[in-house]
Each structure stands twice: as C-alpha cells, then as structure tokens.
Amino acid sequence: MKRNLKKYIQLLGQSVLFWSLAMGFYSIFRYYGIDEEEGVTVIKEFSGYTGTIKALMGFTAIGVLIGIVYASIDVVFDKFTAKISLVYDLIIRTILYFTTTIAIFTLIKELFSEIYGLNLNTDRGWWKENKSFWATILYIVMVSFVFSFIKIATEKFGKGVFIKMLLGKYKNPQEEKRIFMFLDLKDSTTIAEKLGHFKYSQFIQDCFYDLNTVVPKHDAEIYQYVGDEAVLSWPYKKGLANTNCVALFFAFQQKTQSKETYYQEKYGIVPEFKAGLHGGMLMVTEVGVIKKEIAYHGDVINTSARIQAECNTHKVKLLISEELLQDLKISTHLSATFLGSVLLKGKQKEVNIHTIIAV
C-alpha cells in the first residue's frame, strides 16, 4: 500500500510539474505581446504585462489541475485496463481526458470571472464554438504526445537512463555496479508440450503480467524477456536496499500462488520459477543503429545465468552468490543456506553459492 501511494505521489508530482510548466509556457506564447500585433483585438484585461501575468496564473492553475486529474486517470487505468487492447484503452482515456479538461476550463473561467469581475462565458456547451478552447486542446494533444513519449522511453530504458541516453552518456561504454537476476520458468519444456504453443504463449503472458505487478514495488528494471525467461536488474545499492533483489522473488512467488485457482482453471498448472542472483561491476553501453538498446557486458551477467542453471542440480528455487549475499542484510523471515562451491560453465574459478528460503 505504501509503495503504491509512493508511486502515485511520484507520478502526481511529475505530472503536475510537467503540465503546469507546459500550460504556463502556452499562456506566454498566447498572450505575451499580442496587444502589439496589428489588427488583433485583445480583451483589455489580457493586454500588457498585467494581462500576461493573469493569463500565466490562469493557465498554470489549469496545468496543475490537468496534472492531478491526468495522473489519477493513468493510475486507475494502469490497474484495471492492463489487459485490454491499446485501441480501447486509448479511446476511453481520450474521452476521460477531454471531458475532464472541459470541466477544468469551466471551473477556472468561473473562478476568474469572480476574482477579476470578468464576464467569461461558462454556459453549458460554451466550448463547442470557442476557437480559443480548441486551439488550446490542440496544444494539449501535442504536449500529451511529448509527455507520453518521455514516459514510455523512461519505462523502456529505466529511470534516469533515458536522460543519460539523450545526453549521450552511453555512446561510449561506462562502468556500473549492478545486480542481475535470471528468472526462469521451471519445467518449461514439459509445460509447453502439455499446453501447446498457443496456450503456452498465453500462460507466459499471464506469468509476466504478474511479474510486472511486483517489479515496480522492488525498484527493479526488466532488462530482457527471452522466451520463458526474464532478466531483471538493479543499480547495486537499490538492489540491496530492503533486500529488493531477494524480496522480489518471494513477492512474485506469493503473487502466482495467490492466483492458484485462476491458473489451475485456465491451464491446469500453477507456474513455478527458479532464479539466480549475482552482482558486481560490468560495462553498459548503447548498441544498435536501427534499433537502439542499452546492453550490459561482463562476467556478472554470465555468472548470474550460470547460477540460475544450478537450481535444478541442487533442487532449489533461488540461488545467490556468496559475494552478493555478504552485502545483503537478510530479513529475519528469510534463511540462507550454504550449498557449496561450484565450478560454473565457462569459468576457471569456483563460486560459492547459497539458497534462500522463507521461514
């Protein structure tokens, strides 16, 4: 609950800041110096610097309200419409955005009419023939695309990464310390044969949908989906904080178990996943020209994958390297057990591995 509230407050802050600035700039573009244009009739109250300030205050207030309302709509829709088609999602959101925008403009016009003694039209349907309103709506639509692009890019590359890409930080390889988790479906071949490729694809889709509900709560970034495997990553300190890198696995496990009835009725199988965890220094760089991506290179990724592959050998669901475990502060409801030293495929030096279980 606290994490959801924190996420909402964060989104709300970003939305309010973005829209208040966007609408504030619009008021300047719209009204500053307009009284000096030849042949342009301007309402007296909105002429000169005083008029520009009034317009700035009004449109900034509109921006704040738009930011609050749009953020609230997005949070609600992200919860209840994650599985509907993009077209229906877009249509419903657009209708809600439009109707709430009309309500916001009407409210602000009524307030300004009262405060400044203006005779602004707020009668029912005032917006239908109001060209100024439609010009503003066009601006809002274009700015919405910018906001959506930034949001999608941030979700794609991770928080802070998109800005670094814009600034060209990853044009040359950079060294970072990160934690990686390789999360793989147990008995995937058997399940695929039983379900068939179509239903198996739906099964994986459902599993990763459930995974995505817990990922934001543990500050994780999804690096890749590879078939029935997901590769997750954390900046080293974020992964250690609140034992995020371990807690995510158990939260995902609890999520799938809570939906046991759903999975049994639809597929006759309840998914079980196994995971390998390791952390350390590696290189991160931007790759590709036609399709740009952030790529991680280094022994950390290979070791994480090899550790996950050992889960079947040791008949456990979660394995973690001793190197990473030493930096973690394990919660009292978790217990770590040393399983020994293993020579992972492709490595010359043995790695100490542990399993972690809930107690």
ABEGO torsion letter per residue (X at the ends): XAAAAAAAAAAAAAAAAAAAAAAAAAAAAAABGAAABBGBBBBAAABEAAAAAAAAAAAAAAAAAAAAAAAAAAAAAAAAAAABBAAAAAAAAAAAAAAAAAAAAAAAAAAAAAAAGBBBBABBGAAAABAAAAAAAAAAAAAAAAAAAAAAAAAAAEBGAAAAAAAGAAABBBBBBBBBBBBBBBGAAAAAAAAEAAAAAAAAAAAAAAAAAAAAAAGBBBABBBEABBBBBBBAAAAABGGAAAAAAAAAAAAAAAAAAAAAAAAGBBBBBBBBBBBEBBBBBBBEAABBBBBBBEAAAAAAAAAAAAAAAAGBABBBBAAAAAABBBBAABBBBBAEBBBBBGBABBBBBBBBBBX
